Amino acid sequence: MRPVRYILWLACSAAGLLTHVNAQPKTSRELGLSPGVMRPGPLNAITDVAGVRVGQVTLRQGDSVRTGVTAILPHGGNIFQSKVPAGVFTGNGFGKLAGVTQLTELGSLETPIVLTNTLSVAAGIDAVVVHTLSQPGNEKVRSVNAVVGETNDGRLNDIRGMHVRREHVLQAILSAKPGPVPQGCVGAGTGTVCFGYKGGIGTASRRLPASLGGYTVGVLVQSNFGGVLQIDGVPVGERLGNYYLREDLSRKEDGSCMIVVATDAPLDSRNLGRLARRAFMGLARTGGIAHHGSGDYVLAFSTDTASRIPHEPKGPIRTVPLLHDDHVSPLFLAAIEAAEEAILNSLFMAETTRGRDGVLVEAIPVDKVLQILRESKRIR
């Protein structure tokens, strides 16, 4: 431990600001885990899918504001004029996912996907509409289906203060870029809690071998849910004594998880809905149980250029390439594995956080977890 960090650790411990400190956060793969059997893309992020961009704004103000915005764009052009096929799956519908009915009805995504907190969905809609109307080529647009998802970060964040504003959402959208994606206590994951530990934003990807098409599946999650944590099949939550329905555990378990899946495979909305359902299996692999009060949604879209849907078609017939149903199963496994790893990354990359009313949520105790995994022979 470096001297300066050690001094800070002592000061924080004396002040009661934390009960343990992880070293510089590392992803699950950097810690020696490799969930699943498929290989990740070069960034192991949703941005491994060509064209996908992610932008985030983190709000940490005073003692009580711990929230933010995460925006996911399927491509860098005018999304309204060049829509992408999309599908959605609801694991448990105690949530406020704006725009879901039109997305389900038409099978297309026409705006960025914005993630934030529950009471800031309206601000997200407002900003997405403003952004869309302001784009060149949209001067005559009079209807916009803004897609905005959320989880409730009210345990750590002054959610009633509604601190996310239009400008924050616009900043997230306009700053969205390809490349590495910050994870942990950032953007819409700034104030979230997962399995009783600090949750956040996580991402991962899988790339199919060339013999199976070479397609990429990328996942980004906003984790804010509970259950009985499992890592690579090991009941880590039980071993740590921190899990749902433990006799002396009093915390409220309801929460939510937003999962966004991107792929460059040529899939229509039907198969994207199927892909979304498989990604939810990744949440189940980690021990999530979709509680009564949980808003668990998966949004999936394809970035395949030939599959885009023009706002103003040139003719009555639309002809697009589609991957045959017999060839989608490898993508299903990719979505499951990437979702599982993204959730684990949201935990491992998060840091102990104190927020509203002095509430302290600790980061997952990495050293203890690694010891459990070594004893279970999941890592060396």
C-alpha positions as CSV (number, residue, x, y, z in Angstrom):
1,M,0.0,0.0,0.0
2,R,1.5,3.4,-1.0
3,P,2.2,5.8,1.9
4,V,-0.2,8.5,0.8
5,R,-3.0,6.0,0.3
6,Y,-2.2,4.4,3.7
7,I,-2.4,7.8,5.4
8,L,-5.8,8.4,3.7
9,W,-6.9,5.0,4.8
10,L,-6.0,5.7,8.4
11,A,-7.8,9.1,8.3
12,C,-10.9,7.7,6.7
13,S,-11.0,4.8,9.2
14,A,-10.6,7.1,12.1
15,A,-13.5,9.3,10.8
16,G,-15.7,6.2,10.4
17,L,-16.0,6.8,6.6
18,L,-15.3,3.2,5.7
19,T,-14.7,-0.2,7.3
20,H,-12.6,-1.5,4.5
21,V,-10.9,-0.1,1.4
22,N,-10.2,-2.1,-1.8
23,A,-7.1,-1.4,-3.8
24,Q,-7.5,0.3,-7.1
25,P,-10.7,-1.3,-8.5
26,K,-10.1,-4.0,-11.0
27,T,-12.6,-5.8,-13.3
28,S,-13.4,-9.5,-12.7
29,R,-11.2,-10.5,-15.5
30,E,-8.3,-8.5,-14.2
31,L,-8.8,-10.3,-10.9
32,G,-8.4,-13.7,-12.5
33,L,-12.0,-14.6,-13.3
34,S,-13.1,-15.5,-16.8
35,P,-16.8,-16.2,-16.6
36,G,-18.1,-18.5,-19.3
37,V,-16.3,-20.2,-22.3
38,M,-16.4,-17.5,-24.9
39,R,-13.8,-14.8,-25.5
40,P,-14.4,-11.1,-25.0
41,G,-13.8,-8.4,-27.5
42,P,-10.7,-6.2,-27.2
43,L,-12.2,-3.7,-24.8
44,N,-14.5,-6.2,-23.1
45,A,-17.2,-3.5,-23.3
46,I,-20.4,-2.7,-25.1
47,T,-18.4,-0.4,-27.3
48,D,-16.7,-3.5,-28.9
49,V,-19.8,-3.5,-31.0
50,A,-18.8,-1.2,-33.9
51,G,-20.7,2.2,-33.8
52,V,-21.8,2.0,-30.2
53,R,-21.1,5.1,-28.1
54,V,-21.4,5.6,-24.4
55,G,-21.5,8.9,-22.5
56,Q,-21.8,9.5,-18.7
57,V,-22.3,12.3,-16.3
58,T,-21.6,11.7,-12.6
59,L,-23.2,13.9,-9.9
60,R,-21.5,13.9,-6.5
61,Q,-22.5,17.0,-4.6
62,G,-22.2,17.6,-0.9
63,D,-23.2,14.8,1.5
64,S,-26.4,13.7,-0.3
65,V,-26.2,13.8,-4.1
66,R,-25.0,10.5,-5.5
67,T,-26.6,10.0,-8.9
68,G,-26.0,10.6,-12.6
69,V,-26.8,9.7,-16.3
70,T,-25.5,7.1,-18.7
71,A,-26.4,7.4,-22.4
72,I,-26.0,4.6,-24.9
73,L,-26.1,5.4,-28.6
74,P,-26.3,2.7,-31.3
75,H,-24.5,4.9,-33.8
76,G,-23.1,8.4,-34.2
77,G,-25.6,9.6,-36.8
78,N,-29.1,10.8,-36.7
79,I,-30.8,7.9,-34.9
80,F,-34.3,9.2,-35.5
81,Q,-33.8,9.3,-39.3
82,S,-31.8,6.0,-39.3
83,K,-33.5,3.8,-36.6
84,V,-32.2,0.5,-35.5
85,P,-34.1,-2.7,-34.9
86,A,-34.6,-3.4,-31.2
87,G,-36.3,-5.7,-28.8
88,V,-37.1,-5.6,-25.1
89,F,-37.7,-8.1,-22.3
90,T,-39.3,-7.4,-18.9
91,G,-37.9,-9.6,-16.1
92,N,-40.0,-7.8,-13.5
93,G,-42.1,-4.7,-14.4
94,F,-42.0,-2.6,-11.2
95,G,-40.1,0.1,-13.1
96,K,-40.5,3.3,-15.1
97,L,-39.1,2.4,-18.5
98,A,-40.3,5.2,-20.8
99,G,-40.9,4.5,-24.5
100,V,-41.2,0.7,-24.1
101,T,-44.6,0.3,-25.6
102,Q,-43.7,1.9,-29.0
103,L,-40.4,0.1,-29.0
104,T,-42.3,-3.2,-28.6
105,E,-45.0,-2.3,-31.1
106,L,-42.7,-1.2,-33.9
107,G,-39.5,-3.1,-33.0
108,S,-37.3,0.0,-33.6
109,L,-35.2,2.4,-31.5
110,E,-35.1,6.0,-32.7
111,T,-33.3,7.8,-29.8
112,P,-30.3,7.2,-27.5
113,I,-31.0,5.0,-24.5
114,V,-30.7,7.0,-21.3
115,L,-30.3,5.5,-17.9
116,T,-30.7,7.5,-14.7
117,N,-32.6,7.4,-11.4
118,T,-36.3,6.8,-10.9
119,L,-37.5,10.4,-10.3
120,S,-35.3,11.8,-13.1
121,V,-37.0,9.9,-16.0
122,A,-38.9,13.0,-16.9
123,A,-35.7,15.0,-17.2
124,G,-34.3,12.2,-19.4
125,I,-37.3,12.3,-21.7
126,D,-37.2,16.1,-21.9
127,A,-33.5,16.1,-22.9
128,V,-33.8,13.3,-25.4
129,V,-36.7,15.1,-27.1
130,V,-34.7,18.4,-27.2
131,H,-31.7,16.6,-28.6
132,T,-33.7,14.8,-31.3
133,L,-35.6,17.9,-32.4
134,S,-32.4,20.0,-32.6
135,Q,-30.6,17.6,-35.0
136,P,-30.3,18.7,-38.6
137,G,-32.9,16.9,-40.7
138,N,-35.4,16.7,-37.9
139,E,-37.0,20.1,-38.5
140,K,-40.4,18.6,-39.2
141,V,-40.4,16.0,-36.5
142,R,-43.4,16.3,-34.2
143,S,-43.3,13.0,-32.3
144,V,-40.3,11.4,-30.5
145,N,-40.2,8.1,-28.6
146,A,-37.6,8.8,-26.0
147,V,-36.3,5.6,-24.3
148,V,-35.3,6.3,-20.7
149,G,-34.7,3.6,-18.1
150,E,-34.0,3.9,-14.4
151,T,-33.2,2.3,-11.0
152,N,-33.9,3.8,-7.6
153,D,-30.8,5.1,-6.0
154,G,-32.7,6.7,-3.1
155,R,-30.7,4.8,-0.5
156,L,-27.6,6.8,-1.1
157,N,-28.9,9.7,-3.2
158,D,-31.3,12.6,-2.3
159,I,-33.6,11.3,-5.0
160,R,-36.5,13.6,-4.1
161,G,-34.2,16.5,-4.9
162,M,-34.4,15.6,-8.6
163,H,-30.8,16.8,-9.2
164,V,-30.5,15.4,-12.7
165,R,-31.4,18.2,-15.1
166,R,-31.8,18.5,-18.8
167,E,-28.3,19.8,-19.3
168,H,-26.8,16.7,-17.5
169,V,-28.6,14.3,-19.9
170,L,-27.7,16.4,-22.9
171,Q,-24.1,16.4,-21.8
172,A,-24.1,12.6,-21.5
173,I,-25.6,12.2,-25.0
174,L,-23.3,14.7,-26.6
175,S,-20.1,13.4,-24.9
176,A,-20.9,9.8,-25.9
177,K,-18.0,8.2,-27.6
178,P,-16.5,4.8,-28.6
179,G,-13.7,3.2,-26.7
180,P,-13.2,2.2,-23.0
181,V,-16.2,2.6,-20.8
182,P,-15.7,3.8,-17.2
183,Q,-17.3,1.4,-14.7
184,G,-18.4,1.3,-11.1
185,C,-19.6,4.4,-9.3
186,V,-20.1,6.5,-12.4
187,G,-23.1,7.9,-14.4
188,A,-26.4,6.2,-13.6
189,G,-24.5,3.8,-11.2
190,T,-23.2,6.5,-8.9
191,G,-25.7,5.8,-6.1
192,T,-26.8,2.2,-6.8
193,V,-26.5,-0.9,-4.5
194,C,-26.2,-4.5,-5.6
195,F,-26.4,-7.6,-3.4
196,G,-25.9,-5.4,-0.4
197,Y,-22.7,-3.9,-1.7
198,K,-22.0,-0.9,-3.8
199,G,-23.2,-1.5,-7.3
200,G,-22.9,0.7,-10.4
201,I,-22.2,0.6,-14.1
202,G,-20.6,-2.6,-15.6
203,T,-19.9,-3.7,-19.1
204,A,-18.5,-6.7,-20.9
205,S,-18.6,-8.3,-24.4
206,R,-18.2,-11.6,-26.3
207,R,-17.0,-12.1,-29.8
208,L,-18.0,-15.2,-31.8
209,P,-15.3,-17.0,-33.8
210,A,-15.2,-16.3,-37.5
211,S,-16.6,-19.8,-38.2
212,L,-19.8,-18.6,-36.5
213,G,-20.0,-15.2,-38.2
214,G,-17.5,-13.3,-36.1
215,Y,-20.3,-11.2,-34.6
216,T,-20.0,-9.3,-31.3
217,V,-22.4,-9.0,-28.4
218,G,-21.8,-6.2,-25.9
219,V,-23.7,-5.6,-22.6
220,L,-23.9,-2.6,-20.2
221,V,-25.7,-2.9,-16.9
222,Q,-26.9,-0.5,-14.2
223,S,-26.9,-2.8,-11.2
224,N,-29.2,-2.0,-8.2
225,F,-30.7,-5.3,-7.1
226,G,-30.5,-8.1,-4.5
227,G,-30.5,-11.8,-4.1
228,V,-27.9,-14.4,-3.2
229,L,-24.6,-13.5,-4.9
230,Q,-23.0,-16.2,-7.0
231,I,-19.7,-15.8,-8.8
232,D,-18.8,-18.4,-11.4
233,G,-21.2,-20.8,-9.6
234,V,-19.7,-20.3,-6.2
235,P,-22.2,-19.1,-3.5
236,V,-20.1,-16.1,-2.5
237,G,-23.0,-14.3,-0.8
238,E,-23.6,-17.2,1.6
239,R,-20.0,-17.5,2.4
240,L,-19.8,-13.8,3.2
241,G,-23.0,-14.0,5.3
242,N,-24.6,-11.3,3.2
243,Y,-27.6,-12.4,1.3
244,Y,-31.4,-12.2,0.9
245,L,-33.5,-13.8,3.6
246,R,-30.5,-14.3,6.0
247,E,-32.2,-14.4,9.4
248,D,-30.6,-11.3,10.8
249,L,-30.3,-9.3,7.6
250,S,-32.7,-6.3,7.7
251,R,-32.0,-4.4,4.6
252,K,-34.7,-4.0,2.0
253,E,-34.1,-6.2,-1.0
254,D,-36.2,-4.6,-3.7
255,G,-34.2,-3.0,-6.4
256,S,-33.7,-2.9,-10.2
257,C,-31.4,-3.7,-13.0
258,M,-31.2,-2.2,-16.4
259,I,-29.4,-4.2,-19.0
260,V,-28.6,-2.9,-22.5
261,V,-27.4,-5.4,-25.2
262,A,-25.9,-4.4,-28.5
263,T,-24.8,-6.6,-31.4
264,D,-23.7,-6.2,-34.9
265,A,-25.4,-9.4,-36.0
266,P,-28.3,-8.9,-38.5
267,L,-31.2,-9.6,-36.2
268,D,-34.8,-8.4,-36.4
269,S,-36.8,-7.2,-33.4
270,R,-38.1,-10.7,-32.8
271,N,-34.7,-12.3,-32.4
272,L,-33.5,-9.2,-30.5
273,G,-36.3,-9.9,-28.0
274,R,-35.1,-13.4,-27.7
275,L,-31.5,-12.1,-27.2
276,A,-32.8,-9.8,-24.5
277,R,-34.4,-12.8,-22.7
278,R,-31.1,-14.7,-22.7
279,A,-29.3,-11.7,-21.3
280,F,-31.6,-11.9,-18.3
281,M,-30.3,-15.4,-17.6
282,G,-26.9,-13.7,-17.0
283,L,-28.6,-11.8,-14.1
284,A,-29.9,-15.1,-12.8
285,R,-26.4,-16.6,-13.0
286,T,-25.2,-14.0,-10.5
287,G,-28.0,-14.8,-8.0
288,G,-30.5,-12.1,-8.8
289,I,-34.1,-13.1,-8.3
290,A,-36.2,-10.2,-9.7
291,H,-37.9,-9.2,-6.5
292,H,-41.5,-8.0,-6.3
293,G,-40.3,-4.3,-6.2
294,S,-37.6,-4.7,-8.9
295,G,-37.8,-3.0,-12.3
296,D,-35.7,-5.4,-14.4
297,Y,-35.5,-4.7,-18.1
298,V,-33.3,-5.7,-21.0
299,L,-33.1,-3.6,-24.2
300,A,-31.4,-5.2,-27.2
301,F,-30.5,-3.6,-30.5
302,S,-28.6,-4.4,-33.7
303,T,-26.1,-2.0,-35.2
304,D,-26.0,-3.8,-38.5
305,T,-26.0,-1.1,-41.1
306,A,-28.1,-3.0,-43.6
307,S,-30.8,-3.5,-41.0
308,R,-31.3,0.2,-40.2
309,I,-34.8,1.5,-40.6
310,P,-35.2,4.8,-42.5
311,H,-37.7,7.2,-41.1
312,E,-38.8,8.1,-44.6
313,P,-38.7,4.9,-46.7
314,K,-38.0,5.2,-50.4
315,G,-40.5,2.5,-51.3
316,P,-43.2,0.2,-49.8
317,I,-41.0,-2.9,-49.6
318,R,-38.1,-3.2,-47.2
319,T,-35.5,-5.9,-47.9
320,V,-32.9,-6.7,-45.2
321,P,-30.5,-9.6,-44.5
322,L,-31.4,-11.6,-41.4
323,L,-29.5,-14.2,-39.5
324,H,-31.3,-17.5,-39.8
325,D,-32.9,-18.8,-36.5
326,D,-30.7,-21.9,-36.7
327,H,-27.6,-19.6,-36.2
328,V,-28.6,-17.4,-33.3
329,S,-27.8,-19.8,-30.4
330,P,-24.1,-18.7,-30.1
331,L,-25.4,-15.1,-29.7
332,F,-27.6,-16.3,-26.9
333,L,-24.7,-17.7,-25.0
334,A,-22.7,-14.6,-25.7
335,A,-25.5,-12.4,-24.2
336,I,-25.7,-14.6,-21.1
337,E,-22.0,-14.6,-20.4
338,A,-21.5,-10.8,-21.2
339,A,-24.4,-9.9,-18.9
340,E,-23.1,-12.0,-16.1
341,E,-19.6,-10.5,-16.4
342,A,-21.0,-7.0,-16.7
343,I,-22.8,-7.3,-13.4
344,L,-19.7,-8.7,-11.7
345,N,-17.7,-5.8,-13.1
346,S,-20.3,-3.3,-11.7
347,L,-19.5,-4.8,-8.3
348,F,-15.7,-5.1,-8.5
349,M,-15.2,-1.7,-10.0
350,A,-17.4,0.1,-7.4
351,E,-16.0,1.8,-4.3
352,T,-17.3,2.3,-0.8
353,T,-19.7,5.2,-0.8
354,R,-21.3,7.4,1.9
355,G,-24.4,9.3,0.9
356,R,-27.7,10.7,2.0
357,D,-28.3,10.8,5.8
358,G,-24.8,9.4,6.4
359,V,-25.7,6.0,4.8
360,L,-22.6,4.0,4.1
361,V,-22.6,1.2,1.5
362,E,-19.4,-0.7,1.3
363,A,-17.7,-2.1,-1.8
364,I,-17.6,-5.8,-2.1
365,P,-14.7,-7.2,0.0
366,V,-12.5,-8.2,-2.9
367,D,-9.8,-10.0,-0.8
368,K,-12.4,-12.1,0.9
369,V,-14.1,-12.9,-2.4
370,L,-10.9,-13.9,-4.0
371,Q,-10.0,-16.2,-1.1
372,I,-13.4,-17.9,-1.4
373,L,-12.9,-18.4,-5.1
374,R,-9.4,-19.8,-4.6
375,E,-10.7,-22.3,-2.1
376,S,-13.4,-23.3,-4.6
377,K,-10.6,-23.6,-7.3
378,R,-12.3,-21.0,-9.6
379,I,-9.1,-19.0,-9.6
380,R,-5.5,-19.7,-8.7
